[in-house]
Amino acid sequence: MTNEKISSLIDRYMKVSFYVNKMGELLIKDQICDVLTNEQYYTLRFIEQQRLCTSTEISEAFYINKSAVTSNINRLEGKGLIEREQDQHDRRVFHLKLSNEGAALLHKTEHKIHKLVEGIMTNFEYEEIVKFLDTYEKLSQIFIEMKNRELEEL
């Protein structure tokens, strides 16, 4: 492949990546209500999927520093959406879980987002969606491997 073709593909990727990410964030923000930021929504979703987790696990999963996670967790706890439980074996460790209010809000939000994504997916054939998701998952894995190599080099 020529440098010109590669450059053209890079430009296409950068343009579409920006618009898809920006518009996706805006559309999701419209669905998650005024109570949550996108980051808080994804944090609640992660905690729900893990059932119990620590702030360190969130930091590692989202590749963000602990102080940003702590700030996010404090806001979510202040809103009554998560609870902290002290570890029985190590009193320095706190596990995070959704409160009943957090679980209810997440369920309501997930339903709205599901409807949004379902509406988008109806514009594509099933095979197109599967192929896109396979490619997107591959891209995600490449990014994760690149980030992990970068962290190992530190």
Stockholm file with secondary structure:
# STOCKHOLM 1.0

chainA/1-154         MTNEKISSLIDRYMKVSFYVNKMGELLIKDQICDVLTNEQYYTLRFIEQQRLCTSTEISEAFYINKSAVTSNINRLEGKGLIEREQDQHDRRVFHLKLSNEGAALLHKTEHKIHKLVEGIMTNFEYEEIVKFLDTYEKLSQIFIEMKNRELEEL
#=GR chainA/1-154 SS CCHHHHHHHHHHHHHHHHHHHHHHHHHHHHHSTTTCCHHHHHHHHHHHHHSSBCHHHHHHHHTCCHHHHHHHHHHHHHTTSEEEEECSSCTTCEEEEECHHHHHHHHHHHHHHHHHHHHHHTTSCHHHHHHHHHHHHHHHHHHHHHHHHHHHHC
#=GC SS_cons         CCHHHHHHHHHHHHHHHHHHHHHHHHHHHHHSTTTCCHHHHHHHHHHHHHSSBCHHHHHHHHTCCHHHHHHHHHHHHHTTSEEEEECSSCTTCEEEEECHHHHHHHHHHHHHHHHHHHHHHTTSCHHHHHHHHHHHHHHHHHHHHHHHHHHHHC
//
